[in-house]
Amino acid sequence: MNGEPIVLVGGGLASGTAVRELRSQGYDGPLVLFAAEPHPPYERPPLSKGYLMGNDPLEKAFVNDADWYGEHDVDLRTGVRVESVDPAGRTLRAGGSDLAWSGLLLATGAVPRHLPLADDSGVPVHYLRTMDDSTALKKQLTEGSRIGIIGGGWIGLEVASAARRAGAEVVVLEALEQPLLNVLGPQVSALFAQLHREKGVDVRTGVKVDQIASASDAATIGLAGGDSLTVDRVVVGVGVTPVTDLATAAGIDVDNGILVDGGLRTSADGVFAAGDVANVDHPVLGHRLRVEHWDTAIKHGTVAATNLLGGHALADELPYFFTDQYDLGLEYVGNPGPEGFDRVVITGDQEGPVEQRAFRVWWLRGDLVVAGMHVNDWDAIDRVRELVGTRPPEADLSR
């Protein structure tokens, strides 16, 4: 180190983990963390799960206690957006001032994809990404309110679950033939559609939204083919886009995120990227991968901290994510990659209401298990991790 601070840009889990790891690994030099939002770094899963459902306090989302930063001599600058980065000069500009750095982590995350049809409609529209987004939406999930959700991905379905728990009427509008179709395939995605229908959600698949218009204090959503529905609030969950503006302007290689090697190094010397924004050349899977999930952000934060200090750690963990919807919980490990999968094996209890089943799902390409998942089978996660990436006998999938 040359006496200049290590600087972290981002107010999410990857940045919050990295700053803690830097101190725990013995770095006692200057540390500066920029968070564009007026909050210390926080996790995002509670925003669509525990906090949105009213089960957990907002404070549970913070990565580190509020006092931790001062106690560990971290210069935390909230509400400050980094304007530019100069890798050659090892400086950045933020809040109108220049700052030199010895190492830099870009953990700028992602932003929701916007739906112009909704944004230009003049009706109440919610996107769920930030702490403030979740607080605003939570106030609208009340008994008898009518919530229209455009997009049947993880965020859309988790919002639907929270809204139904609050007693709201819910309709989910999904353009594909099933929610989560591209992630889980037709067999498993159909189970999630069934789950939400069992809970009273009006799940409409294969639909196209043609119009959104104001109707007194509500909104009218017009669908292709002539159907329409009236809701009090519109929630849009159609994916996210990685925030790469800083990297692009700095001449750092970008393609669906900031391109990094297995150690999270970018094309610029001394600059690393982690979390949702990092498109990693995965050392185990053998292909590039950008993951938008909690576990990856934690692992990336640890790897980035190690390598900012001159280490040689690899971001080689298999992708993992989880979701909680109603009383159904699942954990998923792996990634089929660009070659995809050619068959799905489901083992376990497949009868009765979906929420009450306990089963496992295996995605295979040939005889290779490329991903695995359990639903409500909480002793299974170690077995799932064990089999993903292997070629087990078919009988082993049922053990």
ZIDA-V350026 format. One record per residue. N is the residue number from 1. RES is the residue in three letters. PSI is psi in whole degrees, -180 to 180 (999 if undefined). BURIAL is # if it has 9 or more other C-alpha atoms within 8 Angstrom, else .. Layout:
<<N:RES:PSI:BURIAL> <N:RES:PSI:BURIAL>>
This chain:
<<1:MET:148:.> <2:ASN:15:.> <3:GLY:-17:.> <4:GLU:158:#> <5:PRO:156:#> <6:ILE:134:#> <7:VAL:134:#> <8:LEU:132:#> <9:VAL:112:#> <10:GLY:144:#> <11:GLY:30:#> <12:GLY:-164:#> <13:LEU:-38:#> <14:ALA:-46:#> <15:SER:-44:#> <16:GLY:-36:#> <17:THR:-44:#> <18:ALA:-42:#> <19:VAL:-36:#> <20:ARG:-41:#> <21:GLU:-38:#> <22:LEU:-44:#> <23:ARG:-42:#> <24:SER:-25:.> <25:GLN:6:.> <26:GLY:-1:.> <27:TYR:122:.> <28:ASP:14:.> <29:GLY:-176:.> <30:PRO:141:#> <31:LEU:133:#> <32:VAL:131:#> <33:LEU:124:#> <34:PHE:126:#> <35:ALA:119:#> <36:ALA:-31:#> <37:GLU:162:#> <38:PRO:33:.> <39:HIS:152:#> <40:PRO:165:#> <41:PRO:138:#> <42:TYR:161:#> <43:GLU:153:#> <44:ARG:-27:#> <45:PRO:-41:.> <46:PRO:-22:#> <47:LEU:-27:#> <48:SER:2:#> <49:LYS:-106:#> <50:GLY:-47:#> <51:TYR:-44:#> <52:LEU:-34:#> <53:MET:-11:#> <54:GLY:11:.> <55:ASN:-27:.> <56:ASP:147:#> <57:PRO:158:.> <58:LEU:-35:.> <59:GLU:-23:.> <60:LYS:-18:.> <61:ALA:-19:#> <62:PHE:138:#> <63:VAL:-44:#> <64:ASN:152:#> <65:ASP:153:.> <66:ALA:-35:.> <67:ASP:-13:.> <68:TRP:-41:.> <69:TYR:-45:#> <70:GLY:-40:.> <71:GLU:-25:.> <72:HIS:19:.> <73:ASP:46:.> <74:VAL:127:#> <75:ASP:91:#> <76:LEU:120:#> <77:ARG:95:#> <78:THR:155:#> <79:GLY:20:#> <80:VAL:122:#> <81:ARG:131:#> <82:VAL:129:#> <83:GLU:-34:#> <84:SER:159:#> <85:VAL:136:#> <86:ASP:95:#> <87:PRO:-37:#> <88:ALA:-43:.> <89:GLY:-5:.> <90:ARG:51:#> <91:THR:165:#> <92:LEU:165:#> <93:ARG:130:#> <94:ALA:136:#> <95:GLY:28:.> <96:GLY:3:.> <97:SER:153:.> <98:ASP:146:.> <99:LEU:128:.> <100:ALA:152:#> <101:TRP:154:#> <102:SER:-26:#> <103:GLY:150:#> <104:LEU:132:#> <105:LEU:123:#> <106:LEU:109:#> <107:ALA:59:#> <108:THR:-5:#> <109:GLY:-147:#> <110:ALA:164:#> <111:VAL:152:#> <112:PRO:142:#> <113:ARG:131:#> <114:HIS:152:.> <115:LEU:101:.> <116:PRO:-35:.> <117:LEU:-37:.> <118:ALA:-45:#> <119:ASP:-34:#> <120:ASP:4:.> <121:SER:-21:#> <122:GLY:9:.> <123:VAL:163:#> <124:PRO:117:#> <125:VAL:136:#> <126:HIS:135:#> <127:TYR:145:#> <128:LEU:105:#> <129:ARG:-39:#> <130:THR:169:.> <131:MET:-41:.> <132:ASP:-35:.> <133:ASP:-46:#> <134:SER:-41:#> <135:THR:-43:#> <136:ALA:-42:.> <137:LEU:-39:#> <138:LYS:-37:#> <139:LYS:-22:.> <140:GLN:-12:.> <141:LEU:86:#> <142:THR:163:#> <143:GLU:124:.> <144:GLY:-9:.> <145:SER:155:#> <146:ARG:117:#> <147:ILE:124:#> <148:GLY:123:#> <149:ILE:120:#> <150:ILE:111:#> <151:GLY:123:#> <152:GLY:40:#> <153:GLY:-165:#> <154:TRP:-45:.> <155:ILE:-47:#> <156:GLY:-44:#> <157:LEU:-34:#> <158:GLU:-37:#> <159:VAL:-40:#> <160:ALA:-42:#> <161:SER:-46:#> <162:ALA:-40:#> <163:ALA:-42:#> <164:ARG:-38:#> <165:ARG:-32:#> <166:ALA:-5:#> <167:GLY:13:#> <168:ALA:155:#> <169:GLU:138:#> <170:VAL:136:#> <171:VAL:132:#> <172:VAL:127:#> <173:LEU:113:#> <174:GLU:130:#> <175:ALA:-32:#> <176:LEU:175:#> <177:GLU:-17:.> <178:GLN:152:#> <179:PRO:146:#> <180:LEU:21:#> <181:LEU:-45:#> <182:ASN:-20:.> <183:VAL:-45:.> <184:LEU:-13:#> <185:GLY:167:#> <186:PRO:-37:.> <187:GLN:-48:.> <188:VAL:-37:.> <189:SER:-32:#> <190:ALA:-32:#> <191:LEU:-37:#> <192:PHE:-36:#> <193:ALA:-42:#> <194:GLN:-43:#> <195:LEU:-51:#> <196:HIS:-34:#> <197:ARG:-38:#> <198:GLU:-26:.> <199:LYS:8:.> <200:GLY:10:#> <201:VAL:135:#> <202:ASP:94:#> <203:VAL:116:#> <204:ARG:119:#> <205:THR:160:#> <206:GLY:32:#> <207:VAL:154:#> <208:LYS:129:#> <209:VAL:121:#> <210:ASP:-30:.> <211:GLN:143:#> <212:ILE:125:#> <213:ALA:153:#> <214:SER:138:#> <215:ALA:89:.> <216:SER:-120:.> <217:ASP:12:.> <218:ALA:-170:#> <219:ALA:141:#> <220:THR:127:#> <221:ILE:119:#> <222:GLY:134:#> <223:LEU:152:#> <224:ALA:135:#> <225:GLY:-11:.> <226:GLY:-15:.> <227:ASP:153:.> <228:SER:161:.> <229:LEU:155:.> <230:THR:131:#> <231:VAL:162:#> <232:ASP:-33:#> <233:ARG:147:#> <234:VAL:129:#> <235:VAL:128:#> <236:VAL:123:#> <237:GLY:81:#> <238:VAL:33:#> <239:GLY:179:.> <240:VAL:164:.> <241:THR:129:.> <242:PRO:143:#> <243:VAL:99:#> <244:THR:9:#> <245:ASP:-46:.> <246:LEU:-46:#> <247:ALA:-44:#> <248:THR:-48:#> <249:ALA:-26:#> <250:ALA:-1:#> <251:GLY:15:.> <252:ILE:140:#> <253:ASP:131:#> <254:VAL:137:#> <255:ASP:106:.> <256:ASN:55:.> <257:GLY:178:#> <258:ILE:123:#> <259:LEU:128:#> <260:VAL:159:#> <261:ASP:-172:#> <262:GLY:-17:#> <263:GLY:11:#> <264:LEU:21:#> <265:ARG:135:#> <266:THR:-175:#> <267:SER:-7:#> <268:ALA:132:.> <269:ASP:131:.> <270:GLY:0:#> <271:VAL:129:#> <272:PHE:161:#> <273:ALA:147:#> <274:ALA:160:#> <275:GLY:-152:#> <276:ASP:-29:#> <277:VAL:-14:#> <278:ALA:123:#> <279:ASN:103:#> <280:VAL:136:#> <281:ASP:90:#> <282:HIS:123:#> <283:PRO:-16:#> <284:VAL:-46:.> <285:LEU:-26:.> <286:GLY:17:.> <287:HIS:166:.> <288:ARG:148:.> <289:LEU:130:#> <290:ARG:120:#> <291:VAL:136:#> <292:GLU:38:.> <293:HIS:161:#> <294:TRP:-51:#> <295:ASP:-40:#> <296:THR:-40:#> <297:ALA:-41:#> <298:ILE:-49:#> <299:LYS:-42:#> <300:HIS:-41:#> <301:GLY:-40:#> <302:THR:-45:#> <303:VAL:-45:#> <304:ALA:-43:#> <305:ALA:-45:#> <306:THR:-45:#> <307:ASN:-27:#> <308:LEU:-26:#> <309:LEU:13:.> <310:GLY:8:.> <311:GLY:-175:.> <312:HIS:43:.> <313:ALA:154:#> <314:LEU:142:#> <315:ALA:74:#> <316:ASP:7:.> <317:GLU:145:.> <318:LEU:142:#> <319:PRO:143:#> <320:TYR:139:#> <321:PHE:166:#> <322:PHE:161:.> <323:THR:152:#> <324:ASP:122:#> <325:GLN:117:#> <326:TYR:-128:.> <327:ASP:19:.> <328:LEU:133:#> <329:GLY:147:#> <330:LEU:157:#> <331:GLU:136:#> <332:TYR:137:#> <333:VAL:137:#> <334:GLY:-174:#> <335:ASN:120:.> <336:PRO:-22:#> <337:GLY:-174:.> <338:PRO:-23:.> <339:GLU:-13:.> <340:GLY:-156:.> <341:PHE:159:#> <342:ASP:-6:.> <343:ARG:161:.> <344:VAL:134:#> <345:VAL:126:.> <346:ILE:127:.> <347:THR:151:#> <348:GLY:-161:.> <349:ASP:113:.> <350:GLN:17:#> <351:GLU:156:.> <352:GLY:-176:.> <353:PRO:141:.> <354:VAL:-40:#> <355:GLU:-25:.> <356:GLN:-1:.> <357:ARG:155:#> <358:ALA:115:#> <359:PHE:170:#> <360:ARG:151:#> <361:VAL:136:#> <362:TRP:128:#> <363:TRP:126:#> <364:LEU:146:#> <365:ARG:107:#> <366:GLY:-124:.> <367:ASP:9:.> <368:LEU:125:#> <369:VAL:111:#> <370:VAL:-16:#> <371:ALA:154:#> <372:GLY:155:#> <373:MET:146:#> <374:HIS:151:#> <375:VAL:117:#> <376:ASN:23:#> <377:ASP:77:#> <378:TRP:-8:.> <379:ASP:3:.> <380:ALA:-12:#> <381:ILE:-37:#> <382:ASP:-39:.> <383:ARG:-40:.> <384:VAL:-48:#> <385:ARG:-37:#> <386:GLU:-39:.> <387:LEU:-26:#> <388:VAL:130:#> <389:GLY:3:#> <390:THR:175:.> <391:ARG:73:.> <392:PRO:157:#> <393:PRO:147:.> <394:GLU:-37:.> <395:ALA:-29:.> <396:ASP:-22:.> <397:LEU:-18:#> <398:SER:-5:.> <399:ARG:999:.>>
